[in-house]
Amino acid sequence: MEAVRLENNTLKLPERIAKRLRGKRIEVTEVKEGILLKTDTDPISEARGFLRGRRFTTQRYLEMKKLEKELE
């Protein structure tokens, strides 16, 4: 399994697929049915910023934990 970086027009793919994969690392695997292209995702990078815009801050988290301890 070799990971490669897909650059503009490196592979002849349908435009809608090429746009989604452009600049991402992908795994190229040969399977019985043909070739499988799978994005090589880093779970940490994918999760980064998922709370942005939800007004969830470290301060609010600490306040919630303090309240939980008081209720115990």
N, C-alpha and C positions, 0 to 999 in steps of 0.2 A: 504494500500500500504506500504509494508515494504522494505527498502533498505538493501541489504546485500553486503558483499565484496566477490567476487568470487576468491577463491584460487586455486592453482594447484590441479586438479583432484577432486574438491569438487563435481561438477556435471558431469554427463556423457554427454558431448556435443561433437559434431564433432570438431576435432582438429582445423580446421581453425576458427571456431567461438570461441572456448575456448581461442585461442591465442589473438584474438581481445579484449576479455572481461577480461582476466587475470589481476588482480590487480586493476580493476576499480570497482566503486560502481554501482550496478544495482538495478533497481526497479523490483520486482516480482509481477505481477498482474494477477489475475485469470479473464479470459474473457470467453464469451460464447463458443468460439472455442477451448479453452485450457488455457495455461499459456503464458503470455507475459513477455519477458525479455527486459527491456529498460534501456539503460545507464542513470545514474543520473548525468547529466553534470552540471558543474558550468560555466556559461557564462564568468565570469571573468578569470577563469583558462584557459578556451579554447582560449580566445583572447590574453592571455599573450604571448608576443614575436612575434606576427604576422607581425610586421614591421622589425624584425631582418633581416639583410642582404639586405635591400632595400635602404641603405644610407639615411634614414630619421632620422634626429636627432632633438633634441629640439632646437638647434641653428638654423638649417635650417627652422624649423617651425616659430620661432620668426622673422627671416628675411622675410619670406613670409608674415606674418601678418603685419610687418612694411611696406612692399611694398604695400599691400592692402590699408592700411590707407593713404598712400601718394597718391594713385590713386583716393581716394574718393573726 
